[in-house]
Each structure stands twice: as structure tokens, then as C-alpha cells.
């Protein structure tokens, strides 16, 4: 029996995004449903997180992707689309 799995690439990207946001925000962990701004995210921490993610994932990520929807999971999905 096979389990339904997320689209290829989604899990590693989401895991990386969650790890980087937790690190940048100084938290033990964050979840996909968490809101970056509500967790204390600022424009500076957003720029730092995006820069770290670009290095980790090897893609250019427009900062506006995070500002358009500050839910971390939604951002991870958008970033995942860039890596396809």
C-alpha cells in the first residue's frame, strides 16, 4: 500500500524554509501555519532569511514572495514552485 505524498521537492524545501525561519527568528521551531510577522519577523530578518534560503536552495527568491503572504507554509510553497 502506498501513501499519498506531497509533490516532489515540496518536503525538502519546506523543511529547509522552516529550519531557516526558526534560526533567523531565534526559535526552537516554527510551523507552516505560523505567521512570520506575528512571530516577530521584520524586514531585516526577512531579508536575512531569504538570503540564507537562496544559498541553501540555489535559487533567487524575490523578497516580495514573503511580504505578499506572511504565512511560512504559503511562502514555502511559493519557494518550492521556484525550484521545480
HELIX and SHEET records of a PDB file:
HELIX    1   1 UNK A   10  UNK A   25  1                                  16    
HELIX    2   2 UNK A   43  UNK A   57  1                                  15    
HELIX    3   3 UNK A   64  UNK A   68  1                                   5    
HELIX    4   4 UNK A   72  UNK A   83  1                                  12    
END                                                                             
